[in-house]
Amino acid sequence: MKVEHFDFTLPEERIALHPADPRDSARLLVVRPGAPFEDRIVTDLIDLLHPGDVLVLNDTRVIPAELQGTRTRGTYRAALSFNLHKRIDPSRWAAFARPAKRLKPGDRLVFGDATDRACALSELAAEIERTGAAGEVILKFALSGAYLDEAIKAHGAMPLPPYIGLRRGVEARDRTDYQTVYAREDGAVAAPTAGLHFTKSLLDRLRDMGVGVETVTLHVGAGTFLPVKAEDTDDHRMHAEWGEVSPEAVARIHAAKRAGGRVVAVGTTSLRLLESAARATGELRPFAGDTDIFITPGFRFRVVDVLMTNFHLPRSTLMMLVSAFSGLATMKAAYAHAIDTQYRFYSYGDASLLYREDAE
């Protein structure tokens, strides 16, 4: 399918640079294929969800994966920045480097203040192990495991998406703003942004009315922001991300569906993981491993009935996913409505509640 079908023009002022305050005061566009759009707010989920439904949240935790470093090659020094995007093993990460053109295997890197020896984490060293296409490199760090994790937290900044990072600097509040209130498992380098709209109070109210709340884990990679450069979706290679769906979560989701409840995925990451876990057999099963599932129109959804998600970039894999879920014509109309009525877009923007086009 031609990628140009998923294009649209977004005025720059519609890109949100900070989230709504409080989180659950963000606007919510309800999209039911074949029905008029509804302009609501996130707290209206109390009215839109029913007892017996189950919310599925991605509990990944964003690490401060943007690192500023100095390359050492003989007596020469050069400043570079790196965005970690996928852990390979306890001491190695895949990362995107800027600028990457002159990097070579064997180059030495230092992150942090090399002159301050008072703290064991004051200096973080690494080596370029391999270079690849599109600025990707493999970094081998001198530390590993939990020691490396703590050093990254000490030296890194929150990896804001480029459409925010190019318009303002990282702020102290991003450490909280760019993290869901239920984040638990370290490993993401981008937030599951639909979940940013939830407060503990809203989740408690939903539980009290009989809505189930389940967690899965998908460590979101920086590849989620990569543009689709191919002209046809058949030629696009999807990035892989690690995820897990526990046997306990599977059992409770099955029980909810058998009782007539709907599975409401909070975010495209939750949806992609659930549908990955059902891809082999057609029925949701426990899952642990990498997924590179690429969802485009024509995909058969087997688990998720309703999707809560933010508004996505034009020509992106996520725009393709929501078009597969609710229909391309419906989503084009929904995005036009959102632009016309001043919704805020992207990671810190407003949300939509999408119903599946083929739902009975």
Long-range contacts (C-beta under 8 A, 24 or more apart in sequence): 1-232, 1-233, 1-234, 1-296, 1-297, 1-298, 2-231, 2-232, 2-233, 3-228, 3-230, 3-231, 3-232, 3-233, 3-236, 3-315, 4-231, 4-315, 5-328, 6-314, 6-315, 6-316, 6-319, 6-320, 6-323, 6-328, 7-314, 7-315, 8-314, 8-332, 8-335, 8-336, 8-339, 9-314, 10-314, 10-339, 10-345, 11-339, 14-339, 14-342, 14-343, 14-344, 14-345, 14-349, 15-163, 15-164, 15-167, 15-344, 15-345, 15-346, 15-349, 16-344, 16-345, 16-346, 16-347, 16-348, 16-349, 16-350, 17-164, 17-167, 17-168, 17-348, 18-173, 18-177, 18-348, 19-177, 19-196, 19-348, 20-197, 20-344, 20-350, 22-199, 23-181, 23-196, 23-197, 23-198, 23-199, 24-197, 24-198, 24-199, 24-201, 24-202, 26-197, 26-344, 26-349, 26-350, 26-351, 27-343, 27-344, 27-350, 27-351, 28-308, 28-350, 28-351, 28-352, 28-353, 29-334, 29-337, 29-338, 29-343, 29-350, 29-351, 29-352, 29-353, 30-352, 30-353, 31-326, 31-330, 31-331, 31-334, 31-352, 31-353, 31-354, 31-355, 32-355, 33-326, 33-327, 33-330, 33-355, 33-356, 33-357, 34-330, 37-333, 37-334, 37-337, 39-341, 40-353, 42-197, 42-198, 42-202, 42-351, 43-202, 45-202, 45-206, 45-308, 45-353, 46-202, 46-205, 46-206, 46-209, 48-353, 49-206, 49-209, 49-211, 49-264, 50-210, 50-211, 50-261, 50-262, 51-209, 51-210, 51-211, 52-210, 52-211, 52-212, 52-256, 52-259, 52-260, 52-261, 53-211, 53-212, 53-256, 53-261, 53-262, 53-263, 53-264, 53-306, 54-211, 54-212, 54-213, 54-214, 54-252, 54-253, 54-256, 54-261, 54-262, 54-263, 54-264, 55-206, 55-211, 55-212, 55-213, 55-214, 55-264, 55-266, 56-214, 56-215, 56-216, 56-249, 56-253, 56-263, 56-264, 56-265, 56-266, 56-270, 56-274, 56-304, 57-180, 57-182, 57-195, 57-198, 57-213, 57-214, 57-215, 57-216, 57-266, 57-267, 57-270, 58-180, 58-192, 58-195, 58-215, 58-216, 58-217, 58-218, 58-220, 58-266, 58-267, 58-269, 58-270, 58-273, 59-180, 59-182, 59-183, 59-184, 59-185, 59-215, 59-216, 59-217, 60-183, 60-184, 60-185, 60-187, 60-188, 60-192, 60-217, 60-218, 60-219, 60-220, 60-269, 61-179, 61-183, 61-184, 61-185, 61-186, 61-187, 61-188, 62-158, 62-159, 62-178, 62-179, 62-183, 62-188, 62-189, 62-190, 62-191, 62-220, 63-149, 63-152, 63-153, 63-156, 63-186, 63-187, 63-188, 63-189, 64-152, 64-153, 64-155, 64-156, 64-157, 64-158, 64-159, 64-175, 65-152, 65-156, 65-159, 65-189, 65-222, 66-156, 66-157, 66-158, 66-159, 66-160, 66-170, 67-95, 67-111, 67-124, 67-152, 67-155, 67-156, 67-157, 68-111, 68-155, 68-157, 69-109, 69-110, 69-111, 69-126, 70-109, 70-110, 70-111, 70-114, 71-103, 71-107, 71-108, 71-109, 72-107, 72-108, 72-109, 72-110, 73-104, 73-107, 73-108, 78-102, 80-109, 82-109, 82-137, 82-139, 83-159, 83-189, 83-222, 84-139, 84-152, 84-156, 84-159, 84-189, 84-222, 85-189, 85-221, 85-222, 85-223, 86-189, 86-219, 86-221, 86-223, 86-240, 86-241, 86-242, 87-187, 87-219, 87-242, 88-138, 90-144, 90-145, 90-148, 91-140, 91-141, 91-142, 91-143, 91-144, 91-145, 91-148, 92-129, 92-138, 92-139, 92-140, 92-141, 93-138, 93-139, 93-141, 94-136, 94-137, 94-138, 94-139, 95-136, 95-137, 95-138, 95-139, 96-134, 96-135, 96-136, 96-137, 96-222, 97-135, 97-136, 97-137, 98-135, 100-131, 100-135, 100-136, 100-137, 103-128, 103-131, 103-137, 104-128, 104-131, 105-129, 105-130, 105-131, 109-139, 111-151, 111-155, 112-151, 112-154, 112-155, 121-150, 121-151, 121-154, 121-155, 124-148, 124-151, 124-152, 124-154, 124-155, 134-226, 149-186, 159-189, 159-190, 159-222, 160-347, 161-190, 161-225, 161-346, 161-347, 162-225, 163-313, 163-346, 163-347, 164-346, 164-347, 164-348, 177-348, 178-347, 182-215, 184-215, 185-217, 185-219, 187-217, 187-219, 187-242, 188-218, 188-219, 188-220, 188-221, 189-219, 189-220, 189-221, 189-222, 190-220, 190-221, 190-222, 190-224, 190-225, 190-347, 191-220, 191-347, 192-218, 192-220, 192-266, 192-267, 192-269, 192-270, 193-267, 193-310, 193-346, 193-347, 193-348, 194-266, 194-267, 194-268, 194-308, 194-309, 194-310, 194-351, 195-266, 195-267, 196-347, 196-348, 197-308, 197-351, 198-266, 212-252, 212-256, 212-261, 214-249, 214-252, 214-253, 215-249, 216-243, 216-244, 216-245, 216-246, 216-249, 216-270, 216-273, 216-274, 217-243, 217-244, 217-273, 218-242, 218-243, 218-244, 218-269, 218-270, 218-272, 218-273, 218-291, 219-243, 220-269, 224-317, 224-318, 225-313, 227-313, 227-315, 227-316, 228-315, 228-316, 228-317, 228-320, 233-294, 233-296, 233-320, 236-294, 236-317, 238-292, 238-293, 238-294, 238-317, 239-292, 240-290, 240-291, 240-292, 241-269, 241-290, 241-291, 241-292, 242-289, 242-290, 242-291, 243-269, 243-272, 243-273, 243-276, 243-287, 243-288, 243-289, 243-290, 243-291, 244-287, 244-288, 245-273, 245-274, 245-277, 245-284, 245-285, 245-286, 245-287, 245-288, 246-286, 247-286, 250-277, 250-284, 250-285, 250-286, 253-284, 253-303, 254-284, 262-305, 262-306, 263-303, 263-304, 263-305, 263-306, 264-304, 264-305, 264-306, 264-307, 264-308, 265-304, 265-306, 265-307, 265-308, 266-308, 267-308, 267-309, 268-307, 268-309, 268-312, 268-318, 268-321, 268-322, 270-304, 271-295, 271-304, 271-307, 271-321, 271-325, 272-321, 274-303, 274-304, 275-299, 275-301, 275-302, 275-303, 275-304, 277-303, 278-302, 278-303, 294-320, 295-320, 295-321, 295-324, 295-325, 296-320, 296-321, 296-323, 296-324, 297-323, 297-324, 297-327, 297-328, 298-324, 299-324, 301-325, 301-356, 301-358, 304-356, 305-355, 305-356, 305-359, 306-353, 306-354, 306-355, 306-356, 307-353, 307-354, 307-356, 308-351, 308-352, 308-353, 308-354, 309-351, 309-352, 309-354, 310-345, 310-346, 310-347, 310-349, 310-350, 310-351, 310-352, 311-335, 311-338, 311-343, 311-344, 311-345, 311-346, 311-349, 311-350, 311-351, 311-352, 312-346, 313-346, 322-352, 322-354, 325-354, 325-356, 325-357, 326-354, 326-355, 326-356, 326-357, 327-357, 330-357
